[in-house]
Amino acid sequence: MITIQEVSSKKGLKQFVTFPFGLYKDSPYWVPPIINDELESFDTSKNPVFKDAEAHFFLAYKEQKVVGRVAAIINWLEVRQQHIPKMRFGWFDFIDDPAVSEALLNKVAEIGVANQLAYMEGPVGFSNLDKVGVLVEGFDHIGTMVTWYNHPYYAAHYERLGFVKEKEYMENKFPAKNADPALFTKLNDLVKRRYGLREVNFTKTKEVLPLADEMFDLFNNTYAKLSSFVPITPVQKAYFKKKYISFINPEYIKFIKDKNDKLIAFAIVMPAFSKALQKAKGKLFPWGIYHLMKAKKESKDVIFYLIGIQPEYQNKGVTAIIFNEYYKTFTEKGIEMCYRTPELEENVAIKQMWKHFDPVVYKRRRTYTKDL
């Protein structure tokens, strides 16, 4: 007998956050979140996303033991302003029991129907900076701090319940040595002269912060046409600055400006924190912060987190300037492997951008949808 309970207390929310720690305790590939960080992201008084969204958190019980979880999410910006009648769901984990996954998704469906939404899609988060997609290939590769990991049986549960593939995402990797400077050094100089552009590099986090709002505006402009995009609001900008910027080496943030000092492109690369997070085991103290700071300084692997280019400068060789700057930084720091965050299979422009680096697709993930 499966029973579903909505979380209504801090104790219940902690059970929600920590459930995967038991589910994946024997997995060498699962990367645990920092528990307090995850709790804060679900706190309606701290995460500004709740100004425009709502979430319900459910736990599944079998014989008085937690055996699954799901977050049912409505992004009202998406529903009311973009007129996309979507019921979102994410943070969906469960034991390999069809009764558990079905009971949890039925709860999501109930909320969608009650709010007159047309379909449900997941796993997704609140916004485009959240994790996305259920892993369908690449189970023998370690996860990252910006993706969900899951057991191979997950996809079969979706399909058994009549869900169909909505979006496919690919994760690529390539050795840093694949970045042949001959491919972009000459083009770098040409593009800078032709369009009056210049690179902006940083050595301190405090140098980045005054420009962060402009960067998020550019992010919104860059991805506005993608089918899954929900813009970042002004209050979310402040939250993301606090939450993310301090985790990133300032040398790994690259800006490109035009002759009028306007930001026309940016890129953010993060050190790979996966192994440090595994050592931290969900806690910053006493040793978690040490492992994370050590990885920030010493990791030889990096993740290309975000790249944004003003639409009028896309396909004009601006990425040559970005790659030229990263080549210098990576060479200096001895970076060995580059990973990319999940990218939509339909995003042809992003494939063109990376083609010279001989990337290898090592993971695939997708979202599933079902009419309500």
VENGI-V719865 format. One record per residue. N is the residue number from 1. RES is the residue in three letters. PHI is phi as a letter, one per 20 degrees, with the letter a starting at -180 (none if undefined). PSI is psi as a letter, one per 40 degrees, with the letter a starting at -180 (none if undefined). BURIAL is + if it has 16 or more other C-alpha atoms within 10 Angstrom, else -. Layout:
n->N res->RES phi->PHI psi->PSI burial->BURIAL
n->N res->RES phi->PHI psi->PSI burial->BURIAL
This chain:
n->1 res->MET phi->none psi->h burial->-
n->2 res->ILE phi->d psi->h burial->+
n->3 res->THR phi->d psi->i burial->-
n->4 res->ILE phi->d psi->h burial->+
n->5 res->GLN phi->c psi->h burial->-
n->6 res->GLU phi->e psi->h burial->+
n->7 res->VAL phi->f psi->h burial->+
n->8 res->SER phi->c psi->e burial->-
n->9 res->SER phi->b psi->i burial->-
n->10 res->LYS phi->f psi->d burial->-
n->11 res->LYS phi->f psi->d burial->-
n->12 res->GLY phi->f psi->d burial->+
n->13 res->LEU phi->f psi->d burial->+
n->14 res->LYS phi->f psi->d burial->-
n->15 res->GLN phi->f psi->d burial->-
n->16 res->PHE phi->f psi->d burial->+
n->17 res->VAL phi->f psi->d burial->+
n->18 res->THR phi->e psi->e burial->+
n->19 res->PHE phi->g psi->d burial->+
n->20 res->PRO phi->f psi->d burial->+
n->21 res->PHE phi->f psi->d burial->+
n->22 res->GLY phi->e psi->d burial->-
n->23 res->LEU phi->f psi->d burial->+
n->24 res->TYR phi->d psi->f burial->+
n->25 res->LYS phi->f psi->d burial->-
n->26 res->ASP phi->d psi->e burial->-
n->27 res->SER phi->e psi->h burial->-
n->28 res->PRO phi->e psi->e burial->-
n->29 res->TYR phi->d psi->d burial->+
n->30 res->TRP phi->f psi->h burial->+
n->31 res->VAL phi->d psi->h burial->+
n->32 res->PRO phi->f psi->i burial->+
n->33 res->PRO phi->f psi->i burial->+
n->34 res->ILE phi->f psi->h burial->+
n->35 res->ILE phi->g psi->d burial->-
n->36 res->ASN phi->f psi->d burial->-
n->37 res->ASP phi->f psi->d burial->-
n->38 res->GLU phi->f psi->d burial->-
n->39 res->LEU phi->f psi->d burial->+
n->40 res->GLU phi->f psi->d burial->-
n->41 res->SER phi->f psi->e burial->-
n->42 res->PHE phi->e psi->e burial->+
n->43 res->ASP phi->e psi->h burial->-
n->44 res->THR phi->f psi->d burial->-
n->45 res->SER phi->e psi->e burial->-
n->46 res->LYS phi->d psi->d burial->-
n->47 res->ASN phi->e psi->h burial->+
n->48 res->PRO phi->f psi->e burial->+
n->49 res->VAL phi->g psi->d burial->+
n->50 res->PHE phi->f psi->e burial->+
n->51 res->LYS phi->f psi->d burial->-
n->52 res->ASP phi->c psi->e burial->-
n->53 res->ALA phi->b psi->i burial->+
n->54 res->GLU phi->c psi->i burial->-
n->55 res->ALA phi->b psi->i burial->+
n->56 res->HIS phi->c psi->h burial->+
n->57 res->PHE phi->d psi->h burial->+
n->58 res->PHE phi->c psi->i burial->+
n->59 res->LEU phi->d psi->i burial->+
n->60 res->ALA phi->d psi->h burial->+
n->61 res->TYR phi->c psi->i burial->+
n->62 res->LYS phi->c psi->h burial->-
n->63 res->GLU phi->l psi->f burial->-
n->64 res->GLN phi->m psi->e burial->-
n->65 res->LYS phi->d psi->h burial->-
n->66 res->VAL phi->f psi->h burial->+
n->67 res->VAL phi->c psi->e burial->+
n->68 res->GLY phi->a psi->i burial->+
n->69 res->ARG phi->b psi->i burial->+
n->70 res->VAL phi->b psi->i burial->+
n->71 res->ALA phi->d psi->h burial->+
n->72 res->ALA phi->e psi->h burial->+
n->73 res->ILE phi->c psi->h burial->+
n->74 res->ILE phi->c psi->h burial->+
n->75 res->ASN phi->e psi->h burial->+
n->76 res->TRP phi->f psi->d burial->+
n->77 res->LEU phi->f psi->d burial->+
n->78 res->GLU phi->f psi->d burial->+
n->79 res->VAL phi->f psi->d burial->-
n->80 res->ARG phi->e psi->d burial->-
n->81 res->GLN phi->e psi->d burial->-
n->82 res->GLN phi->e psi->e burial->-
n->83 res->HIS phi->l psi->f burial->-
n->84 res->ILE phi->d psi->h burial->+
n->85 res->PRO phi->e psi->g burial->+
n->86 res->LYS phi->d psi->h burial->+
n->87 res->MET phi->e psi->h burial->+
n->88 res->ARG phi->e psi->i burial->+
n->89 res->PHE phi->b psi->i burial->+
n->90 res->GLY phi->b psi->a burial->+
n->91 res->TRP phi->l psi->f burial->+
n->92 res->PHE phi->d psi->h burial->+
n->93 res->ASP phi->c psi->i burial->+
n->94 res->PHE phi->a psi->i burial->+
n->95 res->ILE phi->f psi->i burial->+
n->96 res->ASP phi->e psi->g burial->+
n->97 res->ASP phi->c psi->h burial->-
n->98 res->PRO phi->g psi->d burial->-
n->99 res->ALA phi->f psi->d burial->-
n->100 res->VAL phi->f psi->d burial->+
n->101 res->SER phi->f psi->d burial->+
n->102 res->GLU phi->f psi->d burial->+
n->103 res->ALA phi->f psi->d burial->+
n->104 res->LEU phi->f psi->d burial->+
n->105 res->LEU phi->f psi->d burial->+
n->106 res->ASN phi->f psi->d burial->-
n->107 res->LYS phi->f psi->d burial->+
n->108 res->VAL phi->f psi->d burial->+
n->109 res->ALA phi->f psi->d burial->+
n->110 res->GLU phi->g psi->d burial->-
n->111 res->ILE phi->f psi->d burial->+
n->112 res->GLY phi->f psi->d burial->+
n->113 res->VAL phi->f psi->d burial->-
n->114 res->ALA phi->f psi->d burial->-
n->115 res->ASN phi->d psi->e burial->-
n->116 res->GLN phi->l psi->f burial->-
n->117 res->LEU phi->e psi->i burial->+
n->118 res->ALA phi->e psi->d burial->-
n->119 res->TYR phi->b psi->i burial->+
n->120 res->MET phi->c psi->i burial->+
n->121 res->GLU phi->b psi->i burial->+
n->122 res->GLY phi->a psi->i burial->+
n->123 res->PRO phi->f psi->h burial->+
n->124 res->VAL phi->c psi->i burial->+
n->125 res->GLY phi->d psi->a burial->+
n->126 res->PHE phi->f psi->d burial->+
n->127 res->SER phi->b psi->a burial->+
n->128 res->ASN phi->f psi->e burial->-
n->129 res->LEU phi->e psi->e burial->-
n->130 res->ASP phi->e psi->i burial->-
n->131 res->LYS phi->f psi->i burial->+
n->132 res->VAL phi->b psi->i burial->+
n->133 res->GLY phi->n psi->i burial->+
n->134 res->VAL phi->e psi->h burial->+
n->135 res->LEU phi->f psi->h burial->+
n->136 res->VAL phi->c psi->e burial->+
n->137 res->GLU phi->b psi->i burial->+
n->138 res->GLY phi->n psi->f burial->+
n->139 res->PHE phi->f psi->e burial->+
n->140 res->ASP phi->e psi->f burial->-
n->141 res->HIS phi->d psi->i burial->-
n->142 res->ILE phi->f psi->i burial->-
n->143 res->GLY phi->f psi->a burial->+
n->144 res->THR phi->c psi->i burial->+
n->145 res->MET phi->f psi->e burial->+
n->146 res->VAL phi->d psi->e burial->+
n->147 res->THR phi->c psi->i burial->+
n->148 res->TRP phi->e psi->i burial->+
n->149 res->TYR phi->d psi->i burial->+
n->150 res->ASN phi->b psi->i burial->+
n->151 res->HIS phi->f psi->i burial->+
n->152 res->PRO phi->f psi->d burial->-
n->153 res->TYR phi->f psi->e burial->-
n->154 res->TYR phi->g psi->d burial->+
n->155 res->ALA phi->g psi->d burial->+
n->156 res->ALA phi->f psi->d burial->-
n->157 res->HIS phi->f psi->d burial->+
n->158 res->TYR phi->g psi->d burial->+
n->159 res->GLU phi->f psi->d burial->-
n->160 res->ARG phi->f psi->d burial->-
n->161 res->LEU phi->e psi->e burial->-
n->162 res->GLY phi->n psi->e burial->-
n->163 res->PHE phi->f psi->i burial->+
n->164 res->VAL phi->c psi->i burial->+
n->165 res->LYS phi->f psi->h burial->-
n->166 res->GLU phi->d psi->d burial->-
n->167 res->LYS phi->c psi->i burial->+
n->168 res->GLU phi->d psi->h burial->+
n->169 res->TYR phi->c psi->i burial->+
n->170 res->MET phi->d psi->i burial->+
n->171 res->GLU phi->d psi->h burial->+
n->172 res->ASN phi->d psi->i burial->+
n->173 res->LYS phi->b psi->i burial->+
n->174 res->PHE phi->b psi->i burial->+
n->175 res->PRO phi->f psi->i burial->+
n->176 res->ALA phi->g psi->d burial->+
n->177 res->LYS phi->f psi->e burial->-
n->178 res->ASN phi->f psi->e burial->-
n->179 res->ALA phi->f psi->g burial->+
n->180 res->ASP phi->f psi->h burial->-
n->181 res->PRO phi->f psi->d burial->+
n->182 res->ALA phi->f psi->d burial->-
n->183 res->LEU phi->f psi->d burial->-
n->184 res->PHE phi->c psi->e burial->+
n->185 res->THR phi->f psi->d burial->+
n->186 res->LYS phi->f psi->d burial->-
n->187 res->LEU phi->f psi->d burial->+
n->188 res->ASN phi->g psi->d burial->+
n->189 res->ASP phi->f psi->d burial->-
n->190 res->LEU phi->f psi->d burial->-
n->191 res->VAL phi->f psi->d burial->+
n->192 res->LYS phi->f psi->d burial->+
n->193 res->ARG phi->f psi->d burial->-
n->194 res->ARG phi->f psi->d burial->-
n->195 res->TYR phi->d psi->e burial->-
n->196 res->GLY phi->m psi->f burial->-
n->197 res->LEU phi->d psi->i burial->+
n->198 res->ARG phi->b psi->i burial->+
n->199 res->GLU phi->e psi->i burial->+
n->200 res->VAL phi->c psi->h burial->-
n->201 res->ASN phi->d psi->i burial->+
n->202 res->PHE phi->c psi->i burial->-
n->203 res->THR phi->c psi->e burial->-
n->204 res->LYS phi->c psi->i burial->-
n->205 res->THR phi->g psi->d burial->+
n->206 res->LYS phi->f psi->e burial->-
n->207 res->GLU phi->f psi->d burial->-
n->208 res->VAL phi->e psi->d burial->+
n->209 res->LEU phi->g psi->d burial->+
n->210 res->PRO phi->f psi->e burial->-
n->211 res->LEU phi->d psi->e burial->-
n->212 res->ALA phi->f psi->d burial->+
n->213 res->ASP phi->f psi->d burial->+
n->214 res->GLU phi->f psi->d burial->-
n->215 res->MET phi->f psi->d burial->+
n->216 res->PHE phi->f psi->d burial->+
n->217 res->ASP phi->f psi->d burial->+
n->218 res->LEU phi->f psi->d burial->+
n->219 res->PHE phi->g psi->d burial->+
n->220 res->ASN phi->f psi->d burial->+
n->221 res->ASN phi->f psi->d burial->-
n->222 res->THR phi->f psi->d burial->+
n->223 res->TYR phi->d psi->e burial->+
n->224 res->ALA phi->g psi->d burial->-
n->225 res->LYS phi->e psi->e burial->-
n->226 res->LEU phi->f psi->i burial->-
n->227 res->SER phi->f psi->d burial->-
n->228 res->SER phi->e psi->e burial->-
n->229 res->PHE phi->e psi->h burial->-
n->230 res->VAL phi->c psi->h burial->+
n->231 res->PRO phi->f psi->i burial->+
n->232 res->ILE phi->e psi->h burial->+
n->233 res->THR phi->e psi->i burial->+
n->234 res->PRO phi->g psi->d burial->-
n->235 res->VAL phi->f psi->d burial->-
n->236 res->GLN phi->f psi->d burial->+
n->237 res->LYS phi->g psi->d burial->+
n->238 res->ALA phi->f psi->d burial->-
n->239 res->TYR phi->f psi->d burial->-
n->240 res->PHE phi->f psi->d burial->+
n->241 res->LYS phi->g psi->d burial->+
n->242 res->LYS phi->f psi->d burial->-
n->243 res->LYS phi->f psi->d burial->-
n->244 res->TYR phi->d psi->d burial->-
n->245 res->ILE phi->g psi->d burial->+
n->246 res->SER phi->f psi->e burial->-
n->247 res->PHE phi->e psi->e burial->+
n->248 res->ILE phi->d psi->h burial->+
n->249 res->ASN phi->f psi->h burial->+
n->250 res->PRO phi->g psi->d burial->+
n->251 res->GLU phi->f psi->e burial->+
n->252 res->TYR phi->e psi->e burial->+
n->253 res->ILE phi->d psi->h burial->+
n->254 res->LYS phi->c psi->h burial->+
n->255 res->PHE phi->d psi->i burial->+
n->256 res->ILE phi->c psi->h burial->+
n->257 res->LYS phi->d psi->i burial->+
n->258 res->ASP phi->e psi->a burial->-
n->259 res->LYS phi->f psi->e burial->-
n->260 res->ASN phi->e psi->e burial->-
n->261 res->ASP phi->m psi->f burial->-
n->262 res->LYS phi->e psi->h burial->-
n->263 res->LEU phi->f psi->h burial->+
n->264 res->ILE phi->d psi->e burial->+
n->265 res->ALA phi->a psi->i burial->+
n->266 res->PHE phi->b psi->i burial->+
n->267 res->ALA phi->b psi->i burial->+
n->268 res->ILE phi->c psi->h burial->+
n->269 res->VAL phi->d psi->h burial->+
n->270 res->MET phi->d psi->i burial->+
n->271 res->PRO phi->f psi->i burial->+
n->272 res->ALA phi->f psi->h burial->+
n->273 res->PHE phi->d psi->e burial->+
n->274 res->SER phi->g psi->d burial->+
n->275 res->LYS phi->f psi->d burial->+
n->276 res->ALA phi->f psi->d burial->+
n->277 res->LEU phi->f psi->d burial->+
n->278 res->GLN phi->f psi->d burial->+
n->279 res->LYS phi->f psi->d burial->+
n->280 res->ALA phi->f psi->d burial->+
n->281 res->LYS phi->l psi->f burial->+
n->282 res->GLY phi->n psi->e burial->+
n->283 res->LYS phi->c psi->h burial->+
n->284 res->LEU phi->f psi->d burial->+
n->285 res->PHE phi->c psi->i burial->-
n->286 res->PRO phi->e psi->d burial->-
n->287 res->TRP phi->d psi->e burial->-
n->288 res->GLY phi->g psi->d burial->+
n->289 res->ILE phi->f psi->d burial->-
n->290 res->TYR phi->f psi->d burial->-
n->291 res->HIS phi->f psi->d burial->+
n->292 res->LEU phi->f psi->d burial->+
n->293 res->MET phi->f psi->d burial->-
n->294 res->LYS phi->f psi->d burial->-
n->295 res->ALA phi->f psi->d burial->+
n->296 res->LYS phi->g psi->d burial->+
n->297 res->LYS phi->e psi->d burial->-
n->298 res->GLU phi->d psi->e burial->-
n->299 res->SER phi->g psi->h burial->+
n->300 res->LYS phi->e psi->e burial->+
n->301 res->ASP phi->d psi->i burial->+
n->302 res->VAL phi->c psi->i burial->+
n->303 res->ILE phi->d psi->h burial->+
n->304 res->PHE phi->f psi->h burial->+
n->305 res->TYR phi->e psi->d burial->+
n->306 res->LEU phi->b psi->i burial->-
n->307 res->ILE phi->c psi->h burial->+
n->308 res->GLY phi->c psi->h burial->+
n->309 res->ILE phi->c psi->h burial->+
n->310 res->GLN phi->g psi->h burial->+
n->311 res->PRO phi->g psi->d burial->-
n->312 res->GLU phi->f psi->e burial->-
n->313 res->TYR phi->d psi->e burial->-
n->314 res->GLN phi->f psi->i burial->-
n->315 res->ASN phi->m psi->f burial->-
n->316 res->LYS phi->d psi->e burial->-
n->317 res->GLY phi->n psi->e burial->+
n->318 res->VAL phi->f psi->d burial->+
n->319 res->THR phi->f psi->d burial->+
n->320 res->ALA phi->f psi->d burial->+
n->321 res->ILE phi->f psi->d burial->+
n->322 res->ILE phi->f psi->d burial->+
n->323 res->PHE phi->f psi->d burial->+
n->324 res->ASN phi->f psi->d burial->+
n->325 res->GLU phi->f psi->d burial->+
n->326 res->TYR phi->f psi->d burial->+
n->327 res->TYR phi->g psi->d burial->+
n->328 res->LYS phi->f psi->d burial->-
n->329 res->THR phi->f psi->d burial->-
n->330 res->PHE phi->f psi->d burial->+
n->331 res->THR phi->f psi->d burial->-
n->332 res->GLU phi->f psi->d burial->-
n->333 res->LYS phi->e psi->e burial->-
n->334 res->GLY phi->m psi->f burial->-
n->335 res->ILE phi->f psi->h burial->+
n->336 res->GLU phi->d psi->d burial->+
n->337 res->MET phi->c psi->h burial->+
n->338 res->CYS phi->d psi->h burial->+
n->339 res->TYR phi->d psi->i burial->+
n->340 res->ARG phi->d psi->i burial->+
n->341 res->THR phi->f psi->i burial->+
n->342 res->PRO phi->g psi->h burial->+
n->343 res->GLU phi->c psi->h burial->+
n->344 res->LEU phi->g psi->h burial->+
n->345 res->GLU phi->g psi->d burial->-
n->346 res->GLU phi->f psi->e burial->-
n->347 res->ASN phi->e psi->g burial->-
n->348 res->VAL phi->f psi->d burial->-
n->349 res->ALA phi->g psi->d burial->-
n->350 res->ILE phi->f psi->d burial->-
n->351 res->LYS phi->f psi->d burial->-
n->352 res->GLN phi->f psi->d burial->-
n->353 res->MET phi->f psi->d burial->-
n->354 res->TRP phi->d psi->e burial->-
n->355 res->LYS phi->g psi->d burial->-
n->356 res->HIS phi->f psi->e burial->-
n->357 res->PHE phi->e psi->e burial->+
n->358 res->ASP phi->l psi->f burial->-
n->359 res->PRO phi->f psi->i burial->+
n->360 res->VAL phi->d psi->h burial->-
n->361 res->VAL phi->f psi->h burial->-
n->362 res->TYR phi->d psi->e burial->+
n->363 res->LYS phi->b psi->i burial->+
n->364 res->ARG phi->c psi->i burial->+
n->365 res->ARG phi->b psi->i burial->+
n->366 res->ARG phi->b psi->i burial->+
n->367 res->THR phi->d psi->i burial->+
n->368 res->TYR phi->d psi->i burial->+
n->369 res->THR phi->c psi->i burial->+
n->370 res->LYS phi->b psi->h burial->+
n->371 res->ASP phi->f psi->i burial->+
n->372 res->LEU phi->e psi->none burial->-
